[in-house]
Each structure stands twice: as C-alpha cells, then as structure tokens.
Amino acid sequence: MQENKPKFKRNIIFIKRNFQLKFIALTLLLALFCVLVCVYEFASLTQVFFTEHPVLLQELIDKGTYAIPMSLLKICIFFAVIAIFAAVLSNKIAGPVYRFESVCKEVAKGNYKVRVKLRNGDGLRDLEKEFNNMLEVLDKKGTSQGEQKGEK
C-alpha cells in the first residue's frame, strides 16, 4: 500500500527577495533593450521611407495619434507578462537555493540525516540527487566512525 505523502508546496513567490528582484530587473532591462532596438530599427526604416514619400508622413501622424496610446498599453502588458514570467522562473531557482541553504545549516550543526527535498518543477534536480548522495556517504562514514570509537 502506498503512502499518501503531502506534496511539498511553496506558497510564496519571493523566497530570496534580493536575488529574485535582481533577476527580474535584469530580465526587464533585457526586454527594454530589445524594445529599444526594435524602435530604433523601425524609426530608421520609416525615416528612409518618409524621405522618399513625404506626403504619407502627415497621414501617418494623423492616424498615429490614436495608435500611440494603444501601443504604449501593449508595451506595458508586454513588460508585465515578462515580469511575471521572470518572477516564476526566479522562484524555480531561488526555492531550491533556499532549501540547499537550510540543509547546509543543519549539516553544519552535525545533522547528517537531513535531506534536500525539491518540488517536481524546481530547477537543480540533478544537484539535489548528488547532494543527497553526498549526505548519505557522510552519514555512513559518521556512523561507522562512531561504531569504531564505541568498540575501542
């Protein structure tokens, strides 16, 4: 019969706040850079086009006054989606880092029985396996050394 273990669930988004906020800021800066490059390319193309067809410039300006607010709204939505994506992605990294830190603190206190337990969607799953293997070896060495001291 299988045990019904409760799933490990993290209820908060910001676990390591400074790390995650830096990650989100860098992601947003990268997105801003991409938007600025696109705007520059578009401006360069339109400048060439309108020097060849100056009559169309006035028509674009007339219709563009209605399109600019909608474009700004789309850009804001774009940045909001990227910020949410970055927060979720940083949580997948910061959560495991937090778990590893807490297990390291326990090991430093001499508790080799503790293990790292990550969620299914978390990153660093390979590191979790290797770290737990290392703790298993340390625990066995500590146990065998304790037995040897007890025999003497």
Backbone as CSV, one residue per row, in Angstrom:
resi,resn,N_x,N_y,N_z,CA_x,CA_y,CA_z,C_x,C_y,C_z
1,MET,0.841,-1.188,0.000,0.000,0.000,0.000,0.886,1.251,0.000
2,GLN,0.553,2.189,-0.856,1.365,3.393,-0.967,0.931,4.431,0.057
3,GLU,1.948,5.147,0.530,1.664,6.249,1.450,1.230,7.463,0.654
4,ASN,0.287,8.175,1.161,-0.104,9.429,0.532,0.659,10.562,1.193
5,LYS,1.820,10.863,0.627,2.634,11.939,1.179,2.068,13.273,0.720
6,PRO,1.994,14.242,1.610,1.564,15.559,1.163,2.641,16.154,0.260
7,LYS,2.191,16.767,-0.822,3.137,17.373,-1.750,3.743,18.615,-1.116
8,PHE,5.033,18.785,-1.385,5.733,19.980,-0.899,5.308,21.139,-1.769
9,LYS,4.701,22.134,-1.182,4.219,23.287,-1.919,4.791,24.552,-1.328
10,ARG,5.261,25.416,-2.204,5.781,26.703,-1.765,4.682,27.735,-2.013
11,ASN,4.291,28.455,-0.988,3.164,29.372,-1.107,3.562,30.816,-1.381
12,ILE,4.823,31.104,-1.304,5.240,32.484,-1.526,6.099,32.564,-2.781
13,ILE,6.039,33.694,-3.451,6.801,33.879,-4.693,8.223,34.320,-4.378
14,PHE,8.390,35.269,-3.467,9.713,35.818,-3.189,10.330,35.132,-1.974
15,ILE,11.191,34.157,-2.241,11.844,33.388,-1.192,13.176,34.042,-0.837
16,LYS,13.955,34.334,-1.856,15.221,35.046,-1.687,15.039,36.371,-2.425
17,ARG,14.448,37.310,-1.745,13.962,38.552,-2.344,15.021,39.290,-3.170
18,ASN,16.207,39.520,-2.617,17.230,40.282,-3.353,17.632,39.582,-4.637
19,PHE,17.873,38.282,-4.558,18.253,37.511,-5.740,17.159,37.587,-6.797
20,GLN,15.920,37.368,-6.378,14.824,37.342,-7.328,14.538,38.716,-7.927
21,LEU,14.623,39.764,-7.124,14.380,41.105,-7.658,15.470,41.506,-8.649
22,LYS,16.709,41.121,-8.376,17.787,41.389,-9.338,17.545,40.627,-10.637
23,PHE,17.104,39.388,-10.524,16.817,38.575,-11.703,15.702,39.215,-12.537
24,ILE,14.641,39.644,-11.869,13.517,40.272,-12.569,13.966,41.582,-13.214
25,ALA,14.755,42.380,-12.488,15.241,43.654,-13.036,16.112,43.422,-14.265
26,LEU,16.994,42.450,-14.209,17.837,42.157,-15.369,17.013,41.668,-16.556
27,THR,15.998,40.872,-16.282,15.121,40.393,-17.353,14.367,41.555,-17.989
28,LEU,13.860,42.455,-17.155,13.143,43.619,-17.690,14.080,44.553,-18.455
29,LEU,15.309,44.713,-17.981,16.283,45.528,-18.720,16.597,44.913,-20.081
30,LEU,16.709,43.613,-20.119,16.937,42.937,-21.392,15.757,43.145,-22.332
31,ALA,14.549,43.035,-21.809,13.352,43.265,-22.623,13.300,44.718,-23.107
32,LEU,13.643,45.660,-22.223,13.668,47.070,-22.604,14.689,47.311,-23.715
33,PHE,15.845,46.697,-23.603,16.860,46.809,-24.635,16.333,46.286,-25.975
34,CYS,15.653,45.151,-25.938,15.076,44.591,-27.165,14.032,45.529,-27.771
35,VAL,13.190,46.099,-26.932,12.174,47.041,-27.419,12.849,48.267,-28.031
36,LEU,13.882,48.786,-27.363,14.575,49.964,-27.891,15.257,49.675,-29.229
37,VAL,15.824,48.501,-29.372,16.437,48.123,-30.652,15.371,48.053,-31.735
38,CYS,14.222,47.469,-31.413,13.129,47.391,-32.392,12.619,48.772,-32.770
39,VAL,12.468,49.653,-31.784,12.017,51.019,-32.062,13.035,51.749,-32.934
40,TYR,14.310,51.580,-32.637,15.363,52.213,-33.438,15.319,51.714,-34.878
41,GLU,15.173,50.409,-35.047,15.104,49.848,-36.399,13.879,50.367,-37.149
42,PHE,12.749,50.403,-36.446,11.531,50.908,-37.074,11.686,52.377,-37.454
43,ALA,12.261,53.182,-36.554,12.464,54.610,-36.841,13.410,54.797,-38.019
44,SER,14.444,53.996,-38.098,15.384,54.098,-39.214,14.706,53.769,-40.535
45,LEU,13.898,52.724,-40.541,13.196,52.331,-41.768,12.178,53.386,-42.184
46,THR,11.429,53.895,-41.206,10.415,54.894,-41.549,11.044,56.204,-42.001
47,GLN,12.200,56.548,-41.454,12.875,57.770,-41.885,13.255,57.667,-43.359
48,VAL,13.793,56.540,-43.752,14.158,56.334,-45.161,12.906,56.378,-46.021
49,PHE,11.845,55.693,-45.576,10.609,55.642,-46.352,9.995,57.030,-46.506
50,PHE,9.945,57.808,-45.435,9.272,59.103,-45.497,10.107,60.177,-46.196
51,THR,11.401,60.003,-46.268,12.186,60.946,-47.079,11.877,60.731,-48.557
52,GLU,11.535,59.495,-48.923,11.165,59.210,-50.312,9.707,59.556,-50.594
53,HIS,8.824,59.471,-49.605,7.386,59.733,-49.766,6.902,60.676,-48.663
54,PRO,7.241,61.956,-48.717,6.889,62.870,-47.619,5.385,63.108,-47.445
55,VAL,4.589,62.878,-48.467,3.143,63.103,-48.371,2.512,62.128,-47.377
56,LEU,3.038,60.933,-47.296,2.468,59.920,-46.404,2.757,60.212,-44.934
57,LEU,3.755,61.027,-44.657,4.126,61.335,-43.278,2.986,62.008,-42.530
58,GLN,2.323,62.992,-43.146,1.231,63.701,-42.477,0.067,62.758,-42.181
59,GLU,-0.234,61.868,-43.105,-1.321,60.913,-42.887,-0.986,59.962,-41.730
60,LEU,0.256,59.533,-41.656,0.673,58.667,-40.560,0.596,59.390,-39.220
61,ILE,1.009,60.658,-39.202,0.945,61.439,-37.958,-0.501,61.583,-37.502
62,ASP,-1.416,61.844,-38.436,-2.829,61.985,-38.088,-3.396,60.693,-37.493
63,LYS,-3.092,59.579,-38.114,-3.618,58.298,-37.625,-2.810,57.762,-36.448
64,GLY,-1.537,58.157,-36.347,-0.669,57.669,-35.288,-1.037,58.191,-33.918
65,THR,-1.671,59.353,-33.848,-2.053,59.895,-32.543,-3.047,58.981,-31.834
66,TYR,-3.811,58.219,-32.593,-4.736,57.261,-31.986,-4.038,55.943,-31.650
67,ALA,-3.007,55.618,-32.388,-2.328,54.333,-32.203,-1.302,54.366,-31.071
68,ILE,-0.768,55.537,-30.755,0.292,55.620,-29.745,-0.174,55.153,-28.368
69,PRO,-1.328,55.603,-27.851,-1.761,55.100,-26.535,-1.952,53.576,-26.522
70,MET,-2.493,53.038,-27.605,-2.689,51.589,-27.672,-1.342,50.871,-27.702
71,SER,-0.378,51.420,-28.400,0.963,50.820,-28.442,1.619,50.860,-27.067
72,LEU,1.463,51.950,-26.359,2.027,52.053,-25.003,1.370,51.046,-24.062
73,LEU,0.067,50.860,-24.206,-0.636,49.867,-23.396,-0.108,48.468,-23.701
74,LYS,0.104,48.164,-24.967,0.635,46.852,-25.351,2.033,46.646,-24.783
75,ILE,2.851,47.679,-24.804,4.204,47.573,-24.256,4.151,47.341,-22.747
76,CYS,3.233,48.029,-22.055,3.085,47.818,-20.608,2.647,46.387,-20.306
77,ILE,1.715,45.866,-21.092,1.274,44.484,-20.914,2.438,43.527,-21.176
78,PHE,3.209,43.819,-22.202,4.387,43.021,-22.541,5.346,42.962,-21.355
79,PHE,5.648,44.106,-20.753,6.554,44.143,-19.606,5.958,43.451,-18.381
80,ALA,4.648,43.559,-18.193,4.001,42.870,-17.064,4.102,41.353,-17.234
81,VAL,3.877,40.872,-18.438,3.986,39.431,-18.699,5.415,38.963,-18.469
82,ILE,6.386,39.729,-18.924,7.788,39.364,-18.733,8.139,39.376,-17.241
83,ALA,7.643,40.353,-16.490,7.925,40.418,-15.049,7.333,39.208,-14.330
84,ILE,6.127,38.810,-14.691,5.505,37.634,-14.075,6.294,36.374,-14.428
85,PHE,6.663,36.250,-15.692,7.456,35.103,-16.132,8.787,35.050,-15.383
86,ALA,9.442,36.197,-15.237,10.727,36.247,-14.525,10.556,35.891,-13.048
87,ALA,9.459,36.337,-12.434,9.209,36.011,-11.023,9.011,34.513,-10.840
88,VAL,8.245,33.890,-11.722,8.015,32.449,-11.631,9.315,31.689,-11.877
89,LEU,10.065,32.110,-12.891,11.331,31.445,-13.203,12.330,31.609,-12.057
90,SER,12.404,32.801,-11.491,13.341,33.012,-10.376,12.931,32.193,-9.158
91,ASN,11.627,31.967,-8.993,11.144,31.139,-7.886,11.604,29.696,-8.046
92,LYS,11.672,29.236,-9.288,12.124,27.862,-9.563,13.605,27.697,-9.240
93,ILE,14.340,28.790,-9.181,15.763,28.740,-8.843,15.973,29.100,-7.375
94,ALA,15.324,30.154,-6.923,15.529,30.630,-5.546,15.009,29.639,-4.512
95,GLY,13.914,28.962,-4.800,13.374,27.980,-3.863,14.368,26.869,-3.559
96,PRO,14.911,26.226,-4.602,15.920,25.198,-4.339,17.164,25.738,-3.634
97,VAL,17.598,26.936,-3.980,18.767,27.523,-3.314,18.464,27.695,-1.828
98,TYR,17.279,28.155,-1.511,16.862,28.310,-0.115,16.874,26.962,0.605
99,ARG,16.342,25.916,-0.050,16.327,24.582,0.566,17.750,24.082,0.813
100,PHE,18.643,24.272,-0.174,20.026,23.843,-0.001,20.681,24.595,1.159
101,GLU,20.423,25.884,1.270,20.995,26.667,2.369,20.518,26.145,3.722
102,SER,19.226,25.854,3.823,18.703,25.379,5.111,19.257,23.994,5.451
103,VAL,19.427,23.135,4.450,20.009,21.812,4.711,21.476,21.960,5.093
104,CYS,22.209,22.853,4.444,23.618,23.088,4.801,23.751,23.549,6.249
105,LYS,22.832,24.381,6.698,22.866,24.838,8.092,22.648,23.670,9.048
106,GLU,21.761,22.757,8.689,21.529,21.575,9.518,22.757,20.669,9.538
107,VAL,23.382,20.495,8.375,24.586,19.652,8.301,25.708,20.281,9.119
108,ALA,25.821,21.594,9.084,26.849,22.283,9.876,26.645,22.050,11.375
109,LYS,25.403,21.828,11.770,25.115,21.529,13.178,25.399,20.062,13.515
110,GLY,25.738,19.260,12.483,26.064,17.854,12.718,24.953,16.884,12.368
111,ASN,23.859,17.367,11.815,22.737,16.505,11.447,22.929,16.020,10.001
112,TYR,23.421,14.774,9.849,23.643,14.214,8.518,22.443,13.420,8.016
113,LYS,21.408,13.358,8.797,20.190,12.635,8.401,19.272,13.486,7.525
114,VAL,19.447,14.785,7.545,18.591,15.688,6.787,18.866,15.526,5.294
115,ARG,17.830,15.720,4.458,17.972,15.610,3.007,17.273,16.786,2.335
116,VAL,17.727,17.102,1.143,17.108,18.160,0.344,15.915,17.552,-0.375
117,LYS,14.769,18.199,-0.258,13.561,17.762,-0.961,13.052,18.929,-1.789
118,LEU,13.047,18.750,-3.108,12.590,19.800,-4.018,11.261,19.405,-4.658
119,ARG,10.573,20.407,-5.164,9.323,20.160,-5.880,9.627,19.615,-7.269
120,ASN,8.643,19.017,-7.909,8.839,18.438,-9.235,9.278,19.469,-10.267
121,GLY,8.726,20.652,-10.261,9.047,21.651,-11.274,10.288,22.482,-10.986
122,ASP,10.908,22.273,-9.827,12.069,23.081,-9.455,13.282,22.754,-10.315
123,GLY,14.170,23.735,-10.407,15.448,23.501,-11.055,16.385,22.805,-10.088
124,LEU,17.560,22.497,-10.534,18.621,21.914,-9.708,18.284,20.512,-9.208
125,ARG,17.491,19.755,-9.944,17.119,18.400,-9.508,18.338,17.468,-9.513
126,ASP,19.239,17.620,-10.495,20.444,16.786,-10.520,21.331,17.089,-9.312
127,LEU,21.438,18.374,-8.969,22.223,18.756,-7.797,21.601,18.175,-6.525
128,GLU,20.294,18.161,-6.452,19.606,17.584,-5.294,20.014,16.117,-5.119
129,LYS,19.998,15.370,-6.208,20.350,13.943,-6.149,21.792,13.756,-5.676
130,GLU,22.720,14.512,-6.261,24.130,14.383,-5.893,24.381,14.851,-4.458
131,PHE,23.717,15.909,-4.050,23.871,16.439,-2.695,23.378,15.421,-1.671
132,ASN,22.225,14.820,-1.957,21.686,13.807,-1.048,22.569,12.565,-1.015
133,ASN,23.161,12.205,-2.151,24.118,11.091,-2.171,25.326,11.404,-1.295
134,MET,25.820,12.638,-1.387,26.947,13.061,-0.561,26.584,12.970,0.921
135,LEU,25.395,13.430,1.275,24.960,13.365,2.670,24.832,11.918,3.139
136,GLU,24.392,11.041,2.243,24.284,9.619,2.577,25.663,9.044,2.902
137,VAL,26.664,9.383,2.078,28.033,8.903,2.310,28.573,9.468,3.617
138,LEU,28.358,10.761,3.854,28.818,11.374,5.107,28.147,10.733,6.316
139,ASP,26.870,10.447,6.189,26.143,9.823,7.290,26.693,8.425,7.577
140,LYS,26.971,7.666,6.517,27.539,6.313,6.704,28.931,6.383,7.316
141,LYS,29.747,7.329,6.858,31.088,7.482,7.428,31.011,7.887,8.889
142,GLY,30.104,8.800,9.188,29.937,9.240,10.576,29.457,8.111,11.460
143,THR,28.554,7.289,10.947,28.038,6.154,11.711,29.124,5.110,11.937
144,SER,29.903,4.816,10.873,30.959,3.803,11.020,32.078,4.286,11.952
145,GLN,32.392,5.565,11.914,33.401,6.115,12.823,32.907,6.078,14.262
146,GLY,31.621,6.334,14.447,31.033,6.277,15.778,31.065,4.865,16.331
147,GLU,30.824,3.877,15.461,30.870,2.480,15.892,32.284,2.071,16.252
148,GLN,33.263,2.541,15.469,34.659,2.212,15.746,35.099,2.811,17.085
149,LYS,34.669,4.023,17.381,35.018,4.660,18.660,34.380,3.914,19.816
150,GLY,33.170,3.387,19.574,32.471,2.659,20.628,33.118,1.329,20.937
151,GLU,33.790,0.719,19.926,34.453,-0.580,20.128,35.737,-0.441,20.910
152,LYS,36.411,0.696,20.790,37.723,0.885,21.432,37.623,1.086,22.894
